[in-house]
Amino acid sequence: MNFPESAHEYADDETDLQNVVAIRDSKDLEGPVLFLVEHEWRALIHRIKSGCYDPD
């Protein structure tokens, strides 16, 4: 995963991106960005650490 310098670089004047995590595939720097609010980010990290996405 690649973390952009700032999620604010994608914001316009009407967008509040405080407490947002922006992630993308590090192999596709021009690819889409996934924006997660804090509770979504924490839930994703929890699922990753608990092995939910481990290959069988």
Phi, psi and omega per residue, in radians:
M1 nan 2.515 3.125
N2 -2.025 2.325 3.121
F3 -1.843 2.047 3.102
P4 -1.093 2.787 -3.141
E5 -0.946 -0.727 -3.116
S6 -2.696 2.328 3.058
A7 -1.127 -0.376 -3.112
H8 -1.176 -0.324 3.124
E9 -1.156 -0.285 3.134
Y10 -1.740 0.024 -3.026
A11 -1.593 2.598 2.939
D12 -1.800 -3.046 -3.052
D13 -1.139 -0.368 -3.063
E14 -1.731 0.032 -3.048
T15 -1.847 2.244 3.070
D16 -1.828 1.932 -3.099
L17 -1.900 0.429 3.038
Q18 -1.116 2.535 3.100
N19 1.061 0.571 3.099
V20 -2.046 2.404 3.051
V21 -1.838 2.234 3.107
A22 -1.898 2.190 -3.125
I23 -2.286 2.681 3.040
R24 -2.694 2.918 3.119
D25 -1.190 2.164 -3.098
S26 -1.174 -0.290 3.108
K27 -1.526 -0.113 -3.121
D28 -2.353 1.298 -3.041
L29 -1.114 -0.352 3.102
E30 -1.683 0.026 -3.083
G31 -1.319 -3.113 -3.094
P32 -1.161 2.694 3.115
V33 -1.924 2.353 3.072
L34 -1.764 2.157 3.130
F35 -1.811 2.213 3.129
L36 -2.161 2.377 3.011
V37 -1.363 2.932 -2.975
E38 -0.947 -0.817 -3.092
H39 -1.181 -0.544 3.074
E40 -1.206 -0.721 3.119
W41 -1.079 -0.824 -3.137
R42 -1.092 -0.691 3.114
A43 -1.135 -0.721 3.107
L44 -1.089 -0.824 3.122
I45 -1.048 -0.741 3.112
H46 -1.046 -0.800 -3.140
R47 -1.121 -0.698 3.115
I48 -1.096 -0.846 -3.112
K49 -1.150 -0.516 -3.129
S50 -1.444 -0.082 3.059
G51 1.617 0.154 -3.109
C52 -0.988 -0.508 -3.066
Y53 -1.875 0.168 3.113
D54 -1.186 2.463 3.073
P55 -1.144 2.594 -3.139
D56 -1.223 nan nan
